[in-house]
Amino acid sequence: MRADGIFIAVEVSDEAASDAALAAKLAEACPVDIFAQAGSGTLELVERNLDECVLCGLCLTAAPDATVKIIKLYDGEATLAPA
Ligand code: SF4
């Protein structure tokens, strides 16, 4: 799944997005509530919050390798590197 704001896009592999435990971890980790859990437990991206991303990298730490990508649309789609 991917959602695009004006400055930031977030991409999550479909496999990771359907993992309820990971969805809960991401919802907990993000300080600006870009990740949420649907009623079924799967991941939702909160589009109105995308551009609030502070590039903290906590979602990258919470998720296994490269399942979450933070894409800087203002910088030629460069991806945020894990801390
Ligand atoms: S980098 Fe930080 S603010 Fe941005 S989506 Fe990940 S956890 Fe949220």
py3Dmol code that shows the C-alpha trace and the ligand (Angstrom):
import py3Dmol

protein = """\
ATOM      1  CA  MET A   1       0.000   0.000   0.000  1.00  0.00           C
ATOM      2  CA  ARG A   2       1.116   3.533  -0.629  1.00  0.00           C
ATOM      3  CA  ALA A   3      -0.321   6.937   0.202  1.00  0.00           C
ATOM      4  CA  ASP A   4       0.993  10.236  -1.094  1.00  0.00           C
ATOM      5  CA  GLY A   5       0.850  13.635   0.550  1.00  0.00           C
ATOM      6  CA  ILE A   6       2.368  16.769  -0.943  1.00  0.00           C
ATOM      7  CA  PHE A   7       5.838  16.340   0.580  1.00  0.00           C
ATOM      8  CA  ILE A   8       5.849  12.790   1.903  1.00  0.00           C
ATOM      9  CA  ALA A   9       4.645   9.408   0.682  1.00  0.00           C
ATOM     10  CA  VAL A  10       4.553   6.264   2.796  1.00  0.00           C
ATOM     11  CA  GLU A  11       4.790   2.811   1.290  1.00  0.00           C
ATOM     12  CA  VAL A  12       4.244  -0.430   3.199  1.00  0.00           C
ATOM     13  CA  SER A  13       4.535  -3.906   1.721  1.00  0.00           C
ATOM     14  CA  ASP A  14       1.171  -5.657   1.440  1.00  0.00           C
ATOM     15  CA  GLU A  15       2.403  -8.481   3.613  1.00  0.00           C
ATOM     16  CA  ALA A  16       3.425  -6.124   6.410  1.00  0.00           C
ATOM     17  CA  ALA A  17       0.191  -4.136   6.088  1.00  0.00           C
ATOM     18  CA  SER A  18      -1.868  -7.238   6.776  1.00  0.00           C
ATOM     19  CA  ASP A  19       0.108  -8.088   9.938  1.00  0.00           C
ATOM     20  CA  ALA A  20      -2.012  -6.874  12.871  1.00  0.00           C
ATOM     21  CA  ALA A  21       0.873  -7.034  15.357  1.00  0.00           C
ATOM     22  CA  LEU A  22       3.041  -4.878  13.124  1.00  0.00           C
ATOM     23  CA  ALA A  23       0.169  -2.455  12.476  1.00  0.00           C
ATOM     24  CA  ALA A  24      -0.211  -1.989  16.233  1.00  0.00           C
ATOM     25  CA  LYS A  25       3.535  -1.414  16.600  1.00  0.00           C
ATOM     26  CA  LEU A  26       3.575   1.216  13.853  1.00  0.00           C
ATOM     27  CA  ALA A  27       0.504   2.993  15.247  1.00  0.00           C
ATOM     28  CA  GLU A  28       2.261   3.138  18.610  1.00  0.00           C
ATOM     29  CA  ALA A  29       5.600   4.286  17.186  1.00  0.00           C
ATOM     30  CA  CYS A  30       4.636   7.220  14.963  1.00  0.00           C
ATOM     31  CA  PRO A  31       4.470  10.514  16.891  1.00  0.00           C
ATOM     32  CA  VAL A  32       2.182  12.160  14.338  1.00  0.00           C
ATOM     33  CA  ASP A  33      -0.309   9.303  13.836  1.00  0.00           C
ATOM     34  CA  ILE A  34       0.388   8.430  10.224  1.00  0.00           C
ATOM     35  CA  PHE A  35      -0.330   4.756  10.963  1.00  0.00           C
ATOM     36  CA  ALA A  36      -3.606   3.420  12.301  1.00  0.00           C
ATOM     37  CA  GLN A  37      -5.307   0.058  12.621  1.00  0.00           C
ATOM     38  CA  ALA A  38      -8.521  -0.779  10.837  1.00  0.00           C
ATOM     39  CA  GLY A  39     -11.235  -2.603  12.746  1.00  0.00           C
ATOM     40  CA  SER A  40      -9.942  -5.849  11.272  1.00  0.00           C
ATOM     41  CA  GLY A  41      -6.483  -5.137  12.688  1.00  0.00           C
ATOM     42  CA  THR A  42      -4.808  -4.424   9.358  1.00  0.00           C
ATOM     43  CA  LEU A  43      -2.802  -1.288   8.745  1.00  0.00           C
ATOM     44  CA  GLU A  44      -4.273   1.986   7.535  1.00  0.00           C
ATOM     45  CA  LEU A  45      -2.348   5.053   6.398  1.00  0.00           C
ATOM     46  CA  VAL A  46      -3.850   8.320   7.624  1.00  0.00           C
ATOM     47  CA  GLU A  47      -3.552  10.501   4.537  1.00  0.00           C
ATOM     48  CA  ARG A  48      -4.276  13.820   6.233  1.00  0.00           C
ATOM     49  CA  ASN A  49      -1.241  13.316   8.509  1.00  0.00           C
ATOM     50  CA  LEU A  50       1.325  12.290   5.876  1.00  0.00           C
ATOM     51  CA  ASP A  51       2.895  15.708   5.526  1.00  0.00           C
ATOM     52  CA  GLU A  52       3.292  15.953   9.308  1.00  0.00           C
ATOM     53  CA  CYS A  53       6.056  13.332   9.145  1.00  0.00           C
ATOM     54  CA  VAL A  54       9.073  14.545  11.131  1.00  0.00           C
ATOM     55  CA  LEU A  55      11.462  12.012   9.549  1.00  0.00           C
ATOM     56  CA  CYS A  56      12.186  10.486  12.955  1.00  0.00           C
ATOM     57  CA  GLY A  57      12.647   6.979  11.548  1.00  0.00           C
ATOM     58  CA  LEU A  58      10.798   5.254  14.403  1.00  0.00           C
ATOM     59  CA  CYS A  59       8.569   3.424  11.913  1.00  0.00           C
ATOM     60  CA  LEU A  60      11.635   2.087  10.120  1.00  0.00           C
ATOM     61  CA  THR A  61      12.978   0.808  13.425  1.00  0.00           C
ATOM     62  CA  ALA A  62       9.624  -0.796  14.301  1.00  0.00           C
ATOM     63  CA  ALA A  63       9.237  -2.611  10.982  1.00  0.00           C
ATOM     64  CA  PRO A  64      11.379  -5.412   9.583  1.00  0.00           C
ATOM     65  CA  ASP A  65      13.832  -4.601   6.783  1.00  0.00           C
ATOM     66  CA  ALA A  66      12.468  -2.310   4.083  1.00  0.00           C
ATOM     67  CA  THR A  67       8.806  -3.188   4.642  1.00  0.00           C
ATOM     68  CA  VAL A  68       8.119   0.491   5.362  1.00  0.00           C
ATOM     69  CA  LYS A  69       9.482   3.263   3.154  1.00  0.00           C
ATOM     70  CA  ILE A  70       9.273   6.974   3.833  1.00  0.00           C
ATOM     71  CA  ILE A  71       9.581   8.731   0.483  1.00  0.00           C
ATOM     72  CA  LYS A  72      10.559  12.381   0.256  1.00  0.00           C
ATOM     73  CA  LEU A  73       8.527  13.652  -2.678  1.00  0.00           C
ATOM     74  CA  TYR A  74      10.238  17.046  -2.351  1.00  0.00           C
ATOM     75  CA  ASP A  75      13.650  15.430  -2.847  1.00  0.00           C
ATOM     76  CA  GLY A  76      13.307  13.358  -5.998  1.00  0.00           C
ATOM     77  CA  GLU A  77      11.603  10.493  -4.124  1.00  0.00           C
ATOM     78  CA  ALA A  78      14.673   9.829  -1.958  1.00  0.00           C
ATOM     79  CA  THR A  79      13.872   7.387   0.825  1.00  0.00           C
ATOM     80  CA  LEU A  80      14.577   8.050   4.479  1.00  0.00           C
ATOM     81  CA  ALA A  81      17.459   5.864   5.640  1.00  0.00           C
ATOM     82  CA  PRO A  82      17.008   3.828   8.828  1.00  0.00           C
ATOM     83  CA  ALA A  83      18.723   5.343  11.896  1.00  0.00           C
TER      84      ALA A  83
END
"""
ligand_1 = """\
8
SF4
S 9.440 8.801 10.128
Fe 8.503 9.187 12.168
S 6.914 10.729 11.793
Fe 7.458 9.846 9.795
S 5.976 8.181 9.455
Fe 7.805 7.265 10.422
S 7.375 7.299 12.638
Fe 5.905 8.719 11.651
"""
view = py3Dmol.view(width=600, height=400)
view.addModel(protein, "pdb")
view.setStyle({"model": 0}, {"cartoon": {"style": "trace"}})
view.addModel(ligand_1, "xyz")
view.setStyle({"model": 1}, {"stick": {}})
view.zoomTo()
view.show()
